[in-house]
């Protein structure tokens, strides 16, 4: 018997069994609402880490506000291509939703040089005209989240939802703490953990909910 024959399953069965295993691994006292719980399960599955569930944070009504934006076909803006690539093309196409990422755009590299900053900061600044009403998923650079919050504070951007899940050490926990002090709707992960897979999984969970899948 090959290893594929021994272990591999079809996608629907993988999905079903994965979520069952995630559910069985979670503490019973998390206290999330039903749709929040579904988002958390998707993050845990993407990270392979049940302990991360205790660090996920939602602002009041964040899931509902994100779903309303996606139902209105708001774009999903990401800080890096890895987040964009992890979002389900099939679900995006089903709902007529576009994604945008400018991290590798020539004008972003030029702006970063001109302003003496990182490409992550320059990319978010370059996206500023599209930020109002958008779902913004940050899964890599704390500096991208900080740049976004600076624009929010200056009244230059009003996203419908910020998925703030950068990963790392320098300014990473601080960027999320700053996010959670603000009134802008957010879904985040406290501390140093996060990453592109968690941010993409959160968007996919919202798209599942928009499709009625996560409510089953």
C-alpha positions in Angstrom: 0.0 0.0 0.0 1.3 3.4 -0.9 1.5 6.3 1.5 -1.2 8.1 -0.4 -3.5 5.1 -0.2 -2.7 4.7 3.5 -3.2 8.3 4.7 -4.6 10.6 2.0 -8.3 11.5 1.9 -10.4 13.5 -0.6 -10.7 17.2 0.1 -14.2 17.2 1.6 -13.3 14.4 4.0 -10.0 16.1 5.0 -12.0 19.2 5.7 -14.6 17.4 7.8 -12.1 15.4 9.8 -9.8 18.3 10.3 -12.6 20.4 11.9 -13.7 17.5 14.0 -10.1 17.1 15.3 -9.8 20.9 15.9 -13.1 20.9 17.9 -12.0 18.0 20.0 -8.7 19.8 20.8 -10.1 23.1 22.0 -10.9 24.0 25.6 -14.6 24.1 26.3 -14.5 27.5 28.1 -13.3 29.8 25.2 -16.6 31.7 25.3 -16.7 32.7 21.6 -20.0 33.3 19.8 -20.8 30.7 17.1 -19.4 32.5 14.1 -16.3 33.6 16.1 -15.8 30.0 17.1 -15.8 29.0 13.5 -13.2 31.6 12.6 -11.0 30.4 15.5 -11.3 26.8 14.4 -10.1 27.8 10.9 -7.1 29.6 12.4 -6.2 26.6 14.7 -6.4 24.3 11.7 -4.2 26.5 9.6 -1.6 26.9 12.4 -1.8 23.3 13.7 -1.8 24.8 17.2 -4.9 24.5 19.5 -3.2 26.8 22.0 -3.4 29.7 19.7 -7.2 29.8 20.2 -6.8 31.5 23.6 -4.9 34.4 22.0 -7.5 35.2 19.2 -9.3 38.5 19.8 -12.4 40.0 18.2 -13.7 43.5 18.6 -17.5 43.6 19.3 -19.4 42.7 16.1 -16.2 42.3 14.0 -17.4 39.1 12.2 -20.7 40.7 11.3 -19.0 43.9 10.0 -16.6 41.8 8.0 -19.4 39.8 6.5 -21.4 42.9 5.6 -18.4 44.3 3.8 -17.7 41.1 1.9 -21.4 40.8 1.0 -21.1 44.3 -0.5 -18.1 43.0 -2.5 -15.6 45.1 -0.7 -12.0 44.2 -1.7 -9.6 42.3 0.4 -6.3 44.1 0.7 -3.2 42.2 1.9 0.3 43.2 3.0 2.0 40.3 1.3 1.4 37.9 -1.6 1.5 34.9 0.8 -1.7 36.1 2.4 -3.3 36.8 -1.0 -2.3 33.4 -2.4 -3.8 31.6 0.7 -7.3 33.0 0.1 -9.6 30.7 -1.8 -9.9 31.7 -5.4 -13.2 29.7 -5.7 -14.8 31.6 -2.8 -13.6 35.0 -4.0 -15.0 34.3 -7.5 -18.3 33.0 -6.1 -18.9 36.3 -4.4 -17.3 38.6 -6.9 -14.6 39.8 -4.5 -11.2 41.1 -5.7 -7.9 41.1 -3.8 -5.1 43.5 -4.0 -1.5 43.4 -2.8 1.2 46.0 -3.9 4.2 44.7 -1.9 6.2 43.9 -5.1 4.9 46.8 -7.3 7.7 49.1 -8.7 6.1 52.2 -7.4 6.1 50.8 -3.9 9.9 50.1 -4.0 10.4 53.7 -5.3 8.2 55.1 -2.6 10.0 53.2 0.1 13.3 54.6 -1.2 11.9 58.1 -1.4 10.4 58.1 2.1 13.2 56.2 3.7 10.9 53.4 5.0 10.1 49.7 4.4 8.2 48.3 1.4 5.6 47.1 3.8 4.9 50.6 5.0 5.1 52.0 1.4 2.7 49.4 0.1 0.0 50.2 2.7 0.4 53.9 2.0 0.1 53.3 -1.7 -3.2 51.4 -1.0 -4.6 54.4 0.9 -7.2 55.4 -1.7 -8.7 51.8 -1.5 -8.8 51.4 2.2 -12.1 52.9 3.1 -14.7 50.1 3.5 -12.1 47.4 2.6 -11.2 44.2 4.5 -7.5 44.6 5.2 -5.5 41.4 6.1 -2.1 41.9 7.6 -0.2 38.6 8.0 3.4 39.4 7.9 4.8 42.8 8.7 4.1 44.6 12.0 5.2 47.8 10.2 2.4 47.4 7.7 -0.1 47.3 10.6 1.4 50.3 12.2 1.3 52.2 8.9 -2.4 51.3 8.5 -3.2 52.5 12.1 -1.4 55.8 11.5 -3.7 56.3 8.5 -6.7 55.4 10.6 -5.6 57.8 13.3 -5.1 60.6 10.8 -8.6 60.1 9.4 -7.1 59.0 6.0 -8.5 55.4 6.1 -11.6 53.7 7.5 -11.4 49.9 6.8 -14.5 47.8 7.4 -12.4 45.2 9.2 -8.7 44.9 10.0 -7.4 41.3 10.3 -4.2 42.1 12.2 -2.1 39.1 12.4 1.6 40.0 11.8 4.1 37.6 13.1 7.5 38.1 14.7 9.4 39.8 17.6 10.2 43.5 16.8 7.1 45.7 17.3 4.8 42.7 16.6 3.0 42.4 20.0 3.0 46.2 20.2 1.3 46.6 16.8 -1.5 44.3 17.8 -1.9 46.1 21.2 -2.2 49.4 19.3 -4.9 47.8 17.0 -6.9 46.6 19.9 -6.9 50.1 21.5 -8.8 51.5 18.5 -12.4 51.6 17.5 -11.9 50.1 14.0 -13.3 46.5 13.9 -10.6 43.9 14.1 -9.7 40.2 14.4 -6.3 39.7 15.9 -4.0 37.3 17.7 -2.2 38.6 20.8 1.5 38.3 21.1 4.1 37.2 18.6 2.1 34.5 16.9 0.2 35.0 13.7 1.4 34.9 10.1 0.1 34.7 6.5 -1.6 31.3 7.0 -3.6 32.6 10.0 -4.6 35.8 8.1 -5.7 33.9 5.0 -7.5 31.3 7.1 -9.5 34.2 8.7 -10.5 35.6 5.4 -11.5 32.1 4.2 -13.5 31.5 7.3 -15.5 34.7 6.6 -16.0 33.7 3.0 -17.3 30.3 4.3 -19.7 32.1 6.6 -20.8 34.3 3.7 -21.6 31.1 1.8 -23.5 29.7 4.7 -21.0 26.9 5.2 -19.7 27.9 8.6 -23.3 28.0 10.0 -24.0 24.3 9.5 
